[in-house]
Amino acid sequence: MYKGYQFQLFSNDWGMNSGFEGLADKLHELLPLQGKVQFSRSKNKNLELFRKAQNAAYDLFNNGLCNKRGLFNNIYGFAPTQKDVYYSNRNTWTHWEDMVEEIMTPIIQAAAKEQGVQ
């Protein structure tokens, strides 16, 4: 064992920290079946951002960003190209999951605080 090394306590499957899955599920119940959240520019701004971030992350991990590359880049600040996705390996996907999680966790926390979900 290397001195000073700490194992990761939670996994980041599809960019979602497993410690926040319950909170994300509660937020997901507040989302409409399709379209924007009601009052998406005022009192539900963070919930709308959560909806968009979740959809963009799904598109990365399910479709390789075939549909929502621009939205993904606006939210997460990076967007793998089709060539990156084609030549990716397990380490690449793990790295992308960790990068998405760094952005997604604060979005979940802000949306939960805004909606009063615990």
trRosetta pair geometry for C-beta under 8 A, 3 or more apart (Angstrom, degrees):
i j d omega theta_ij theta_ji phi_ij phi_ji
1 5 6.9 -149 178 54 78 115
2 5 4.1 64 80 -13 105 131
8 11 7.1 94 119 -87 123 45
8 12 8.0 -70 173 -15 145 95
9 19 7.6 32 110 -52 105 129
10 17 5.2 56 117 -172 138 85
10 18 4.5 -161 -169 49 99 91
10 19 4.4 -79 -93 -24 157 99
11 17 8.0 158 87 -146 37 45
11 18 5.0 49 54 -19 76 128
12 15 6.1 7 167 -121 98 21
12 16 6.8 155 -162 62 57 30
12 17 5.7 -24 -104 -88 77 55
12 18 7.4 -117 -77 -18 30 79
12 94 7.9 105 67 -158 108 65
12 97 4.5 141 112 146 107 104
12 98 5.6 121 61 -86 162 53
12 100 7.6 147 166 69 119 90
12 101 4.1 -71 -142 -54 128 149
13 16 6.1 -29 75 56 68 87
13 18 6.6 60 14 -68 100 96
13 97 7.0 -37 -128 -151 14 138
14 57 6.4 103 160 150 87 110
14 58 7.4 26 -178 -96 127 54
14 61 4.7 -130 -131 42 88 177
14 97 6.6 -58 -77 -122 5 103
14 100 7.8 -64 153 93 44 149
15 57 4.7 -122 61 -152 145 130
15 60 7.6 60 -23 69 140 133
15 61 7.0 -146 -2 -40 104 132
15 96 7.5 -60 -72 133 103 73
15 97 5.1 -138 -67 -147 57 58
15 99 7.8 -46 -116 75 104 57
15 100 2.9 -45 -127 103 129 129
15 101 5.0 -160 -163 -55 56 66
15 104 5.4 112 149 -11 100 148
16 20 6.7 -128 -178 77 81 97
16 21 6.1 84 145 -89 122 80
16 24 6.2 -57 -150 -6 125 170
16 57 7.6 118 -47 137 86 155
16 101 6.9 -165 -70 -104 7 89
16 104 6.3 -90 -97 126 56 151
17 20 4.8 60 76 17 98 105
17 21 7.7 -138 95 -38 51 72
17 101 5.3 105 -52 -155 84 116
17 104 7.5 176 -5 90 87 108
17 105 5.3 33 1 -87 133 112
18 21 5.5 -14 -153 -22 47 119
20 23 4.9 -55 -165 46 72 116
20 24 5.6 76 135 -26 86 101
20 105 6.1 167 -14 -124 160 80
20 108 5.1 88 170 115 139 160
20 109 7.8 -78 -125 -57 137 76
21 24 5.6 -57 -144 40 32 111
21 25 6.3 37 155 -24 66 103
22 25 5.7 -51 -149 31 31 113
22 26 6.7 31 152 -17 62 102
23 26 5.8 -52 -153 34 33 111
23 27 6.6 31 150 -15 65 105
23 108 5.8 96 110 167 118 117
23 109 8.0 20 143 -86 154 51
23 112 5.3 -28 -174 -86 116 143
23 117 6.6 127 -154 123 79 114
23 118 7.8 -66 -111 171 97 21
24 27 5.6 -54 -148 39 35 111
24 28 6.1 43 151 -28 66 104
24 50 7.9 -170 -133 -170 80 121
24 54 7.6 144 -165 -98 114 126
24 108 5.5 -55 -80 -126 88 127
25 28 5.4 -49 -146 31 32 117
25 29 6.9 40 152 -25 61 97
26 29 5.9 -47 -159 23 34 115
26 30 7.5 31 146 -16 59 102
26 112 7.5 65 83 -116 118 99
26 117 4.8 159 122 -167 129 133
27 30 5.7 -57 -163 30 42 112
27 31 7.2 49 143 -32 68 98
27 47 6.7 -163 -163 -129 102 86
27 50 5.7 -66 157 146 142 158
27 108 6.8 -147 -1 -144 156 77
27 111 5.4 59 -132 122 141 127
27 112 6.3 -87 -67 -77 116 75
27 115 6.7 144 -114 35 83 155
27 117 6.1 -164 -70 51 74 167
28 31 5.6 -44 -158 14 43 118
28 54 7.5 156 -96 -145 97 170
30 37 7.8 29 131 -128 93 119
30 47 6.3 -77 109 -149 128 135
30 115 6.1 -77 -72 -143 175 152
30 117 7.6 -116 -27 -58 138 138
31 37 6.5 -76 -127 -86 66 99
31 47 7.3 -172 -84 171 78 102
31 50 7.9 -127 -74 99 118 105
31 51 5.3 142 -124 -99 125 111
32 35 5.6 -31 94 66 137 86
32 36 7.5 37 35 89 132 27
32 37 6.5 176 -1 -101 100 49
32 38 7.5 104 -45 -25 125 83
36 40 4.7 -68 173 -37 117 152
36 48 6.2 10 -160 -127 88 114
36 51 7.6 143 -138 87 47 154
37 40 4.7 124 66 -86 82 93
37 44 4.7 -130 128 136 127 137
37 47 5.0 149 -140 109 173 109
37 48 4.5 -132 33 -79 118 81
37 51 6.0 176 -35 -13 109 147
38 44 6.5 81 81 20 56 155
39 42 5.0 -66 -177 55 95 98
39 43 4.9 0 139 45 137 88
39 44 4.7 105 88 14 89 105
40 44 5.6 -53 -97 88 41 101
40 45 6.7 94 173 -101 47 45
40 47 7.7 -112 -119 78 70 88
40 48 3.8 90 -149 -79 98 149
41 45 6.3 38 -153 -92 20 93
41 48 7.8 -10 -56 19 42 163
42 45 6.6 -160 75 -45 8 97
43 114 7.6 154 171 -179 60 106
44 47 4.4 -49 -172 44 87 120
44 48 5.8 95 125 -28 88 94
44 114 7.1 127 -126 142 41 130
44 115 7.7 47 -122 -80 81 93
45 48 5.9 -58 -154 34 28 111
45 49 6.6 27 150 -17 64 105
45 114 7.3 -135 54 -137 72 158
46 49 5.4 -48 -146 36 38 114
46 50 6.4 46 150 -23 65 100
46 107 7.1 177 -167 -163 87 64
46 110 4.3 -136 -144 127 140 99
46 111 4.2 -163 133 -86 100 61
46 113 7.6 -3 89 60 166 85
46 114 4.3 156 46 -8 128 152
46 115 7.9 -129 82 -24 108 88
47 50 5.5 -47 -150 32 34 116
47 51 6.6 39 149 -21 63 101
47 111 4.9 115 -85 -147 52 105
47 114 6.3 -133 -34 92 87 131
47 115 5.9 85 -73 -57 120 119
48 51 5.5 -48 -151 32 35 114
48 52 6.5 31 153 -14 65 105
49 52 5.8 -55 -147 40 33 109
49 53 6.0 33 155 -19 67 109
49 75 7.5 150 -165 -124 86 111
49 107 5.7 -131 123 -148 108 110
49 110 7.5 -6 70 89 133 127
49 111 7.0 -150 66 -69 90 109
50 53 5.8 -56 -141 39 27 110
50 54 6.1 28 159 -20 64 109
50 107 5.4 156 -91 151 70 103
50 108 6.4 97 -120 -94 116 50
50 110 8.0 -168 -56 75 103 88
50 111 4.1 5 -40 -61 138 160
51 54 6.0 -58 -147 36 25 110
51 55 6.4 22 155 -16 62 109
52 55 5.8 -58 -148 38 30 110
52 56 6.2 27 156 -18 66 108
52 71 6.3 -128 -175 -175 103 120
52 75 6.3 -179 121 -74 105 139
53 56 5.8 -55 -144 38 29 109
53 57 6.2 29 157 -18 65 107
53 75 5.1 176 -101 -175 80 149
53 76 7.7 120 -137 -56 90 88
53 103 7.1 -153 -145 125 129 105
53 104 5.8 161 153 -111 130 79
53 107 5.1 36 17 140 168 170
54 57 5.9 -54 -144 37 28 109
54 58 6.4 33 154 -21 62 107
54 104 7.9 96 -79 -136 62 114
55 58 5.7 -53 -149 35 30 114
55 59 6.5 32 152 -21 63 104
55 68 6.5 152 130 -81 94 173
55 71 7.4 -22 96 125 105 148
56 59 5.6 -52 -152 32 33 113
56 60 6.8 36 150 -20 64 100
56 68 5.0 -134 -114 125 70 134
56 71 4.9 -142 -92 115 117 102
56 72 4.1 163 -173 -88 114 72
56 75 5.5 152 48 35 163 142
56 76 7.0 -165 124 -16 135 112
57 60 5.7 -49 -153 31 36 112
57 61 6.4 11 160 0 68 110
57 72 7.6 136 -65 -120 40 100
57 76 7.9 117 -78 -59 82 135
57 100 5.3 110 -120 -168 111 138
57 104 6.5 25 -64 -83 151 134
58 61 6.4 -70 -143 49 28 94
58 62 5.4 -1 169 4 69 123
59 62 6.4 -63 -120 52 21 94
59 63 5.1 -40 -161 45 63 114
59 65 5.8 77 131 -104 99 45
59 66 7.2 -135 -174 43 97 62
59 67 5.2 -117 -139 58 128 97
59 68 4.2 131 33 35 172 112
59 71 7.9 79 34 70 151 116
59 72 6.5 -124 75 -59 119 123
60 63 7.6 -26 -59 57 6 70
60 64 7.1 28 -160 -127 41 18
60 65 5.2 15 -102 -57 63 88
60 72 6.0 121 -57 -128 107 147
60 80 7.3 97 -144 32 105 111
60 96 6.9 -153 159 162 134 132
60 100 7.1 -165 63 -81 155 142
61 93 7.8 91 -121 -155 87 105
61 97 7.8 62 -91 -88 124 87
63 66 4.4 -98 156 25 111 103
63 67 5.8 21 105 3 159 99
64 80 7.7 -85 -167 93 72 116
64 82 6.8 73 143 -124 119 65
64 85 3.9 97 -154 -174 112 158
64 86 7.9 65 -159 -53 148 59
65 68 6.6 -100 -144 66 66 61
65 69 4.5 81 169 -87 110 81
65 72 5.8 -82 -120 21 112 159
65 79 6.1 140 -152 -167 160 95
65 80 6.4 159 8 66 142 81
65 82 7.7 -131 75 -76 98 64
65 85 6.9 -161 29 -55 97 142
66 69 7.8 -18 -143 -40 3 100
66 82 7.9 66 -91 -99 72 103
68 71 4.3 -44 -177 46 97 118
68 72 5.4 107 118 -30 88 95
69 72 5.7 -57 -145 37 28 113
69 73 6.3 27 158 -19 64 107
69 79 5.1 91 -166 -173 82 142
70 73 5.8 -55 -147 36 29 110
70 74 6.4 30 155 -19 64 106
70 79 7.9 -9 -78 -81 22 163
71 74 5.7 -55 -149 35 31 112
71 75 6.4 18 158 -10 66 109
72 75 6.2 -66 -148 42 28 102
72 76 5.7 -21 175 23 69 117
72 79 5.2 113 97 -106 109 101
73 76 6.9 -69 -117 57 20 81
73 77 7.0 53 -170 -123 54 8
73 78 6.8 -107 -123 108 69 8
73 79 4.0 -50 -73 -33 96 125
75 103 6.8 121 147 151 83 143
76 79 7.4 123 71 -68 110 67
76 99 7.0 80 -178 136 117 99
76 100 6.1 -35 -121 -110 137 68
76 103 5.1 -166 -119 32 71 166
77 103 7.4 177 12 -83 103 143
78 99 6.7 -34 46 157 136 146
80 84 3.8 -128 -169 93 96 137
80 85 5.5 117 125 -53 124 81
80 88 7.4 14 -170 -65 152 131
80 96 6.6 -36 -34 -103 134 135
81 84 4.7 107 50 1 70 100
81 85 7.2 -134 97 -2 41 85
82 85 5.7 -53 -150 37 35 111
82 86 6.2 37 152 -23 67 107
83 86 5.6 -52 -144 35 31 113
83 87 6.3 4 165 5 66 111
84 87 6.6 -74 -144 51 23 90
84 88 6.1 46 154 -59 63 101
84 92 7.5 -172 175 -175 87 139
85 88 5.6 -36 -147 -6 29 123
88 92 3.8 -133 -153 89 91 145
88 93 5.9 100 153 -49 127 80
88 96 7.9 -16 -144 -13 145 134
89 92 5.3 102 47 7 57 104
89 93 7.4 -119 104 -2 31 90
90 93 5.9 -57 -150 38 33 108
90 94 6.3 34 153 -19 66 107
91 94 5.6 -54 -146 37 32 113
91 95 6.3 36 153 -21 65 105
92 95 5.7 -54 -151 34 30 113
92 96 6.5 28 152 -16 65 105
93 96 5.6 -53 -147 38 34 110
93 97 6.3 40 151 -23 66 103
94 97 5.5 -50 -148 34 32 115
94 98 6.5 32 153 -18 64 104
95 98 5.8 -55 -151 36 31 110
95 99 6.4 30 152 -18 65 106
96 99 5.6 -53 -145 37 34 112
96 100 6.2 34 156 -18 67 105
97 100 5.9 -56 -147 38 29 109
97 101 6.2 32 154 -23 63 108
98 101 5.6 -52 -146 34 31 115
98 102 6.8 39 154 -27 62 99
99 102 5.9 -47 -156 23 32 114
99 103 7.4 16 152 -4 60 104
100 103 6.2 -68 -161 43 36 102
100 104 5.6 29 152 -20 75 119
101 104 5.5 -59 -128 43 31 109
101 105 5.9 38 173 -29 69 104
102 105 6.9 -44 -142 22 17 108
103 106 6.9 -69 -167 40 33 100
103 107 6.6 29 147 -18 68 115
104 107 5.5 -63 -152 39 37 115
104 108 6.2 39 154 -23 72 104
105 108 5.7 -51 -148 33 32 111
105 109 6.4 30 155 -17 64 106
106 109 5.5 -53 -144 39 36 113
106 110 6.1 36 158 -20 68 105
107 110 5.9 -54 -145 37 29 109
107 111 6.3 25 157 -16 64 109
108 111 5.9 -60 -146 40 28 108
108 112 6.1 27 156 -19 65 109
109 112 5.8 -56 -145 37 28 110
109 113 6.3 28 156 -18 64 107
110 113 5.8 -55 -148 36 30 111
110 114 6.2 31 153 -20 64 109
111 114 5.6 -54 -146 37 31 114
111 115 6.1 12 161 -4 66 113
111 117 7.8 -5 122 36 76 124
112 115 6.2 -66 -141 48 27 98
112 116 8.0 -117 168 57 55 8
112 117 4.5 -96 -146 70 77 96
112 118 7.1 111 174 -84 115 31
113 116 7.7 30 -176 -71 27 35
